[in-house]
Amino acid sequence: MSSVEIEQLRIYGYILGTGILIVVLYSYIIYLYRSEKKGERDYEKYGSLALDDELDSKILEEHPKNDKSKKE
């Protein structure tokens, strides 16, 4: 392989990798948007977590394992 062919492969790999990362990023953004619209999560309360970070602060959400142990 000549250096020109190797350079072209690097360019194609870079473009392909960038395209894959863009698709993954946008699908994650769409997932977050849909889960908030459905009411499964409320991401705005996570935004105030940095401002209200005390030991006696209210817990944002319970861990599922803790919920099962309390019901039994």
C-alpha positions as CSV (number, residue, x, y, z in Angstrom):
1,M,0.0,0.0,0.0
2,S,1.2,3.4,-0.8
3,S,1.1,6.3,1.6
4,V,-1.7,7.9,-0.5
5,E,-3.9,4.8,-0.1
6,I,-3.3,4.7,3.7
7,E,-4.1,8.4,4.0
8,Q,-7.4,7.8,2.1
9,L,-8.3,4.9,4.4
10,R,-7.6,7.1,7.4
11,I,-9.9,9.8,6.0
12,Y,-12.7,7.3,5.3
13,G,-12.3,5.8,8.8
14,Y,-12.4,9.2,10.4
15,I,-15.6,10.2,8.4
16,L,-17.2,6.8,9.2
17,G,-16.3,7.1,12.9
18,T,-17.6,10.6,13.1
19,G,-20.9,9.6,11.4
20,I,-21.4,6.7,13.9
21,L,-20.7,9.0,16.9
22,I,-23.2,11.5,15.5
23,V,-25.9,8.8,15.2
24,V,-25.3,7.6,18.7
25,L,-25.4,11.1,20.1
26,Y,-28.6,12.0,18.4
27,S,-30.3,8.7,19.4
28,Y,-29.3,9.3,23.0
29,I,-30.7,12.9,22.9
30,I,-34.0,11.5,21.4
31,Y,-34.1,8.8,24.1
32,L,-33.8,11.4,26.8
33,Y,-36.4,13.7,25.3
34,R,-38.9,10.9,24.8
35,S,-38.4,9.5,28.4
36,E,-39.0,13.0,29.8
37,K,-42.1,13.5,27.7
38,K,-43.5,10.1,28.8
39,G,-43.0,11.1,32.4
40,E,-40.6,8.2,33.1
41,R,-37.9,10.7,34.3
42,D,-37.8,14.3,35.3
43,Y,-34.4,15.6,34.3
44,E,-35.0,19.1,35.6
45,K,-34.7,17.9,39.2
46,Y,-31.3,16.6,38.4
47,G,-30.3,20.1,37.4
48,S,-30.9,21.4,40.9
49,L,-28.9,18.6,42.4
50,A,-25.6,20.6,42.3
51,L,-27.3,23.5,44.1
52,D,-29.0,21.4,46.8
53,D,-26.2,19.0,47.7
54,E,-26.5,18.5,51.5
55,L,-26.4,15.3,53.6
56,D,-30.0,16.0,54.8
57,S,-31.3,16.8,51.3
58,K,-34.3,14.9,49.9
59,I,-33.5,11.8,47.9
60,L,-34.3,12.3,44.2
61,E,-35.4,8.8,43.5
62,E,-35.4,5.5,45.4
63,H,-33.3,2.6,44.2
64,P,-35.5,-0.3,43.0
65,K,-33.8,-2.8,45.3
66,N,-34.6,-0.6,48.3
67,D,-38.3,-0.5,47.3
68,K,-38.6,-4.3,47.2
69,S,-37.0,-4.7,50.6
70,K,-39.4,-2.2,52.2
71,K,-42.5,-3.9,50.8
72,E,-41.6,-7.3,52.2
